[in-house]
Amino acid sequence: MIAEAGDRDRPRDARPARHRLGRQRVVAAASTIETAPLGPLAAFVTEKTTDLLVNGAAGLWVDDGHGPTRASGWSLDEAAVRELAIRLIAIGGRHVDEAHPCVDVRIGAGVRVHVVLPPVSTSGTLLSVRIPRLSTSRLTDLRAAGMLTGDEAQRLASVVEARENLLITGAAGVGKTTLLAALLAEADGGERIVTVEDVAELRVDHPHVVGLEARQSNLEGAGGVGLDQLVREALRMRPDRLVVGECRGAELRELLTALNTGHDGGAGTLHANSIDDVPARLEALGALAGMTDVGVARQAVSAIGLVLHLERVGGVRRLARLGRFHLDAHARLAIGPA
């Protein structure tokens, strides 16, 4: 376990009681969080926690899978929140200050920490912590949780077996990564899965999964490794299935090209508020990669076999719609029911 700054030289039992309690609860929740020195945040983590959101001195919101709710018992002021944010970013190997006010790091085996400092933030120091799930999910688990019906789970298992390329869409926190991991777990055990992620989050119950993670530039602006480069590197690693955790920019071009050149069975995720917004989102990302709308449309129709859109309804994450891409009368990308 990584000790907190200032705690390393103290006897274990002499460390602050709130920190000992935090560690006990984190260990009980998920062993991946044992190495994450979350300090006062640790006491708010349970086995169901997905996100911890600190809004400066305004308070802490905790998402246990049903949307963020304000936590009682949290009393850090702005100075203490800023100190905590700086320390967590330092543990992740980076530095955050007024010159570099927005930083994203991964701590330990998958805890994602994102910080925004004033004056970029107008609400004080903003700290967002994504807690990974240690346990892996299968389609049967998602059916039990209400995300899928029995028929949907059976259909998706058949889609994976048929090696259709998949795009999973939805807003933040609706379970895109969870569903992607469950689908990949259905792949044949003899296949090699290569994942590419901005921040490593996928936990796949499969015997042959290797992952690549993007790296931000250092303070001098050097050393960055983007998702577009990692997709190209992944293609040299003999993948049976190529997976991009989240398409955000130029990597879309590399992924569509790969899926159009014989790398079937691949998958990716995309932020979109509704399934009808997906074509426009892909066009916008394609523009970042220098692709025309027509180019994106033709590549997407050929490369992506099925779109799975997730929503959160009444606190329950569920598969809302399935769609397939096609070209409209103007050769632009459109989507219809599947």
C-alpha positions, 0 to 999 in steps of 0.5 A, spaced: 500 500 500 502 506 498 502 511 504 500 518 504 504 524 504 507 525 511 505 519 513 511 514 511 515 516 517 509 514 522 508 508 526 502 505 522 497 505 528 499 512 529 497 515 523 490 519 523 484 515 525 480 517 519 486 515 514 486 508 517 478 508 517 479 510 509 484 504 508 479 499 511 473 501 507 477 501 501 480 494 502 473 491 503 470 495 497 475 493 492 483 491 492 485 495 486 484 501 491 488 499 496 494 502 493 490 509 492 492 514 497 485 517 497 486 520 504 479 523 506 475 521 500 477 513 502 471 513 507 466 514 502 468 509 497 463 502 498 463 496 493 458 500 489 461 507 488 463 509 481 465 516 482 467 521 487 466 529 485 469 534 489 466 541 488 471 546 491 468 548 498 461 546 496 462 539 498 463 532 495 458 528 491 458 520 491 455 516 485 454 509 487 451 507 481 444 511 481 447 518 480 451 523 484 448 525 491 451 530 496 455 526 501 454 528 509 460 528 513 465 532 508 467 538 511 474 540 507 475 547 505 478 550 498 485 550 501 484 543 503 481 540 497 486 544 493 492 540 497 488 534 496 488 535 489 495 536 488 497 530 492 493 525 488 496 528 481 503 528 484 502 520 486 500 519 479 507 522 477 504 529 474 504 536 476 498 541 477 499 548 478 496 555 475 500 554 468 497 547 467 491 547 471 487 541 468 491 534 469 488 527 468 492 521 471 491 514 473 493 511 480 495 504 482 491 499 478 486 504 475 483 509 479 482 515 475 483 522 478 482 529 474 483 536 477 481 543 474 484 549 478 482 556 478 482 560 475 480 555 469 475 553 474 470 558 477 467 554 482 474 552 486 478 546 485 474 541 482 476 534 483 473 528 479 475 521 481 473 514 477 473 508 481 474 502 477 470 495 479 475 490 481 470 484 479 469 483 472 462 483 469 459 478 464 452 478 460 449 474 465 451 479 470 448 485 466 442 481 465 441 480 473 442 488 474 437 490 469 441 493 463 439 487 458 433 483 457 434 475 456 433 476 449 438 482 448 444 478 452 443 472 447 443 476 441 449 480 443 453 474 445 451 471 438 454 478 435 460 477 438 461 470 436 459 473 429 465 478 430 461 484 428 464 490 429 461 494 435 460 501 437 457 502 444 454 509 445 451 513 451 452 519 456 458 519 461 456 514 467 451 509 463 456 503 463 459 503 456 466 500 459 462 495 463 458 493 457 464 493 453 468 488 458 462 484 458 462 483 451 469 482 450 469 476 455 464 472 450 470 472 445 473 465 444 479 464 449 484 463 443 483 470 441 488 475 442 484 482 445 488 488 444 485 494 448 487 502 447 485 507 452 486 514 454 486 511 461 486 504 463 479 502 465 477 495 462 477 489 466 475 483 461 474 476 464 478 473 458 485 469 458 489 473 453 488 481 453 493 486 453 492 493 454 496 500 451 494 507 455 496 514 452 501 518 456 500 526 456 506 530 455 511 532 460 511 539 463 516 541 457 511 538 452 515 532 450 513 525 451 506 524 449 503 518 446 496 519 443 491 514 442 492 515 434 499 513 435 497 507 440 492 504 435 497 504 429 502 500 434 496 495 436 495 493 429 503 491 429 501 486 435 497 481 432 490 483 435 484 478 433 480 484 436 482 491 436 478 495 442 479 503 443 476 504 450 473 511 447 474 515 441 475 522 442 479 525 436 484 523 431 484 516 433 477 515 430 480 515 423 485 509 425 480 505 428 475 506 422 481 504 417 483 498 421 476 495 422 475 496 414 482 492 413 480 485 416 480 487 423 473 484 425 470 483 432 473 490 434 469 495 438 469 502 441 465 507 445 463 514 444 460 519 448 453 521 445 446 523 449 442 519 444 443 514 438 440 519 433 446 524 435 451 519 434 452 520 426 454 528 428 458 526 433 462 521 428 462 527 423 465 532 428 471 527 430 472 525 423 473 533 422 479 533 427 482 527 424 482 531 417 476 527 414 470 529 410 463 528 412 462 523 406 469 520 408 466 518 415 460 516 412 463 511 408 468 508 412 463 508 418 458 504 414 463 499 412 466 498 418 461 498 424 456 493 424 452 495 430 451 501 435 449 499 442 446 505 445 445 506 453 441 510 457 440 511 465 433 511 466 430 511 474 437 510 476 438 504 472 443 503 466 440 499 461 441 498 453 436 503 450 436 502 443 440 498 437 442 501 431 445 500 424 449 505 420 447 507 413 448 513 407 442 518 407 440 521 400 446 526 400 451 520 402 451 523 409 451 518 415 445 516 418 442 511 423 436 506 423 434 501 427 437 494 428 
